[in-house]
Amino acid sequence: MFYVPDGTERAGFYECEDCGTRFLDIKIAPRITCPYCGEEPDMEIGPDDEMPEASEAAKLIQMVEGEDVEKYDVLLSLAITGGDYEWI
């Protein structure tokens, strides 16, 4: 699968408020960092640097379970990969 590993039974369906991208992730939380426009902060800072903040702009739309995980993964990846859609 494109977004989550094969055999994943539960995943979160997210939409980023900054870039508008929708994606699946194995993490399930109300908000996570967008893998496309967000960056995990580099916590190795010097004495004069400010403490970085993690921008959690991706909001959980719904939790997807069972065989729906594979269906969502294929549908979301079609636009990016131009994948095979004959299963529909």
N, C-alpha and C positions, 0 to 999 in steps of 0.2 A: 504494500500500500504506500501511498505517497506521504501522508501526514503522520500516520501512526504505524507502529509495527504490526505485522501480520498476526492475527489471532487476538487483537485487542478487543476486550468485551465492553469496556466503558471508556468514553472520551468526552471531553468538553467541546462544544461548538461555540466559537468565539467570533466577535467582530471588533476590529480595532476602531476606536473613535477618532484617531488621528488620520489614518490612511484609508479606512473603510474596507480593508481586507478581511475576508471571512476564512477561518481555518479551524482545523481540529487539533487538539492537543491532549496528551495523556494526563496532564495535570488538570485537576478539577478544582477551581477556586473562583470566587466572584470576579476577580480581576487578575490578569497576568500581563507580563511584558510581551508586546507584539514581536514576533520573530522577524518581521519585515522592516519595521521602522523604529522599533525600540532597541535599546542597547542595555545589557546588564552593566551596571556601574563597575568601574575598576576600583576595587577597595584598597589598592596599594597607593596611598596618598602620602605626600610629604607634609612637613610641618606647616607650610604656608598655603597648602591647597584646601579648598572647601570640601566638605563631605558630600560625595555624589548621592543623588537621589535616583531610585529606580522608578522609571515612568511606566506605570501599569495601566496602559490605555486600552487593552483588549478586555472587553466585557463579556462574561458568560451569557450566551443566549439560551442554551439548553444543554442538558446532559443527554448524550446519545448512548444507547445500550444495545447489546446483542448484534443481530445481523444488520441493523441500521448503521452501525459504525462503518462497515465496509461500503455501504451504499453512499453515505455522506462523503466518505473519502474519495470514492470514484467520481462522484458528481463535482466536488470542489476541485479536484485535480484536472478535470477535463479542460478547463480554460487555460490552465498553466502548461500542461503537458501535451495537449492535443491528443489525449489517450483514446483507447478503444471504448466505444460506447455501445457495443452490440448486445451487452447483457440487459439493457433496458427493455 
